């Protein structure tokens, strides 16, 4: 931000300063508009994150409760046998862009079913635990996406706020000060030029 100090003197320099000031003020206005939209979006994403977190915690507690019952009824071997043959879940993330910020918008989770050849849960509690775990895994994916989106947009809010502050508090005032000094210098130069012309005219007479 040292461009103002390197501006050449005279009318050309004043025009350059005026143009730089106009660009900076328009840029600050646009950034403030962007900041308002980003803040609104960030608040929405924070609410979505909180709701997803509550849903995940509730479903996780339910799954842990059923799993504990199944463990007490059938033992560790029954729990291990219930998990055999089930493949890992597959997660697909759909991305969106908000004011230039790319963030997760939705997730699609595919949880493989139990293969026909695999043994079923040894007791009813483990069957409930399996279903509850599927719901909890899906909720965990949704919470992770919501949290990531809120963090990414929140980071852009901070960055945009910093840029607006730099323009409004530092760069624009410096340009205005430099423009004022340029105006004074031009007025003084014109005054001196007029004095010289009058003096030269009197000498001719």
VOGU-3710 file (C-alpha; in Angstrom, 3 decimals, decimal comma):
1> xxxxxxxxxx> 0,000/0,000/0,000  2,747/2,410/-0,902  1,347/3,351/-4,311  0,167/6,763/-3,076  3,703/7,777/-2,135  4,976/6,810/-5,604  2,323/8,794/-7,483  3,899/11,304/-9,879  3,222/14,996/-9,243  0,862/17,107/-11,321
11> xxxxxxxxxx> -2,541/16,518/-12,838  -1,650/13,066/-14,121  -0,773/12,001/-10,587  -3,994/13,512/-9,254  -6,039/11,598/-11,833  -4,274/8,401/-10,858  -4,999/9,028/-7,186  -8,645/9,830/-7,927  -8,975/6,613/-9,929  -7,286/4,558/-7,190
21> xxxxxxxxxx> -9,578/6,066/-4,568  -12,690/5,328/-6,639  -11,561/1,734/-7,169  -10,794/1,292/-3,472  -14,169/2,701/-2,384  -16,075/0,557/-4,880  -14,064/-2,451/-3,772  -14,845/-1,767/-0,122  -18,563/-1,414/-0,919  -18,581/-4,721/-2,801
31> xxxxxxxxxx> -16,659/-6,474/-0,042  -19,122/-5,178/2,556  -22,005/-6,536/0,492  -20,200/-9,862/0,242  -19,555/-9,793/3,996  -23,244/-9,279/4,788  -24,233/-12,219/2,594  -21,466/-14,419/3,988  -22,428/-13,614/7,573  -26,026/-14,587/6,892
41> xxxxxxxxxx> -24,913/-17,815/5,232  -22,487/-18,522/8,056  -25,247/-18,160/10,656  -27,424/-20,568/8,677  -24,591/-23,076/8,466  -23,854/-22,762/12,185  -27,486/-23,565/12,977  -27,339/-26,545/10,625  -24,126/-27,687/12,320  -25,725/-27,485/15,765
51> xxxxxxxxxx> -28,768/-29,454/14,627  -26,580/-32,093/12,971  -24,431/-32,347/16,102  -27,477/-32,933/18,303  -28,845/-35,554/15,923  -25,494/-37,353/15,795  -25,067/-37,349/19,578  -28,602/-38,666/20,108  -28,216/-41,440/17,543  -24,770/-42,333/18,814
61> xxxxxxxxxx> -26,116/-42,665/22,360  -28,932/-44,876/21,076  -26,504/-47,089/19,149  -24,164/-47,391/22,141  -27,084/-48,282/24,384  -28,249/-51,130/22,106  -24,697/-52,311/21,584  -24,146/-52,503/25,337  -27,333/-54,542/25,743  -26,234/-56,869/22,976
71> xxxxxxxxxx> -22,811/-57,207/24,585  -24,327/-58,059/27,945  -26,665/-60,622/26,382  -24,265/-62,318/23,951  -20,715/-61,333/24,904  -17,885/-59,964/22,798  -17,955/-62,931/20,421  -21,566/-62,229/19,512  -20,700/-58,590/18,764  -17,720/-59,595/16,600
81> xxxxxxxxxx> -19,791/-62,178/14,722  -22,526/-59,615/14,028  -19,989/-57,349/12,298  -18,433/-60,043/10,094  -19,018/-59,792/6,373  -20,279/-56,192/6,380  -18,235/-53,918/4,097  -17,276/-50,339/4,847  -19,740/-47,556/4,109  -19,198/-45,343/1,062
91> xxxxxxxxxx> -19,562/-41,575/1,388  -20,257/-39,149/-1,440  -20,054/-35,396/-0,801  -21,883/-32,861/-2,952  -20,154/-29,491/-2,994  -21,604/-26,020/-3,459  -20,189/-22,506/-3,751  -21,355/-19,558/-1,652  -19,860/-16,172/-2,620  -16,753/-17,870/-3,952
101> xxxxxxxxxx> -16,399/-20,309/-1,047  -16,563/-23,988/-1,979  -18,019/-26,084/0,826  -19,918/-29,356/1,391  -23,641/-28,950/0,740  -24,938/-32,494/1,231  -23,728/-36,033/1,751  -24,910/-39,359/0,446  -23,964/-42,389/2,478  -24,220/-45,948/1,223
111> xxxxxxxxxx> -24,123/-48,480/4,047  -23,821/-52,039/2,689  -26,412/-54,472/3,868  -25,653/-57,798/5,479  -24,679/-60,401/2,839  -26,951/-63,445/2,645  -24,079/-65,748/3,622  -23,262/-63,830/6,813  -24,700/-64,912/10,126  -27,345/-62,653/11,601
121> xxxxxxxxxx> -27,108/-60,936/14,988  -27,178/-63,375/17,897  -29,874/-61,457/19,763  -32,513/-58,784/19,228  -30,431/-56,116/20,969  -27,619/-56,551/18,439  -30,125/-56,332/15,576  -31,333/-53,018/17,003  -27,711/-51,966/17,523  -26,904/-52,649/13,867
131> xxxxxxxxxx> -29,790/-50,479/12,658  -28,948/-47,750/15,161  -25,282/-47,784/14,098  -26,302/-47,269/10,485  -28,335/-44,220/11,461  -25,524/-42,909/13,655  -22,932/-43,281/10,875  -25,181/-41,377/8,475  -25,712/-38,657/11,080  -21,960/-38,467/11,693
141> xxxxxxxxxx> -21,339/-37,879/7,991  -23,973/-35,150/7,888  -22,498/-33,501/10,962  -18,968/-33,608/9,514  -20,187/-31,980/6,293  -22,132/-29,301/8,188  -19,175/-28,531/10,432  -16,748/-28,306/7,518  -19,094/-25,982/5,613  -19,468/-23,697/8,633
151> xxxxxxxxxx> -15,696/-23,600/9,155  -14,916/-22,795/5,514  -17,505/-20,027/5,238  -16,507/-18,716/8,668  -12,883/-18,468/7,535  -13,974/-16,459/4,488  -16,021/-14,151/6,744  -12,880/-13,423/8,745  -10,760/-12,881/5,648  -13,312/-10,577/4,026
161> xxxxxxxxxx> -13,772/-8,590/7,246  -9,989/-8,114/7,429  -9,860/-6,855/3,834  -12,701/-4,393/4,424  -10,985/-3,107/7,560  -7,703/-2,667/5,703  -9,430/-0,656/2,981  -11,603/1,468/5,267  -9,058/2,159/8,006  -5,796/2,318/6,114
171> xxxxxxxxxx> -5,761/2,356/2,329  -8,709/4,696/1,622  -7,636/7,293/4,246  -4,102/7,264/2,816  -5,427/7,814/-0,690  -7,682/10,638/0,495  -4,776/12,263/2,293  -2,553/11,927/-0,775  -5,317/13,328/-2,979  -5,753/16,305/-0,644
181> xxxxxxxxxx> -2,022/16,973/-0,740  -2,086/16,713/-4,515  -4,945/19,234/-4,697  -3,036/21,653/-2,467  0,111/21,248/-4,544  -1,819/21,917/-7,760  -3,517/24,978/-6,275  -0,185/26,306/-5,103  1,410/25,654/-8,481  -1,462/27,425/-10,273
191> xxxxxxxxxx> -1,229/30,358/-7,867  2,512/30,662/-8,416  2,018/30,409/-12,170  -0,574/33,208/-12,075  1,781/35,379/-10,021  4,592/34,827/-12,509  2,317/35,671/-15,428  1,134/38,905/-13,812  4,713/39,816/-12,961  5,831/39,093/-16,535
201> xxxxx> 2,912/41,144/-17,920  3,836/44,161/-15,766  7,455/43,940/-16,916  6,366/44,104/-20,555  4,494/47,328/-19,848
//
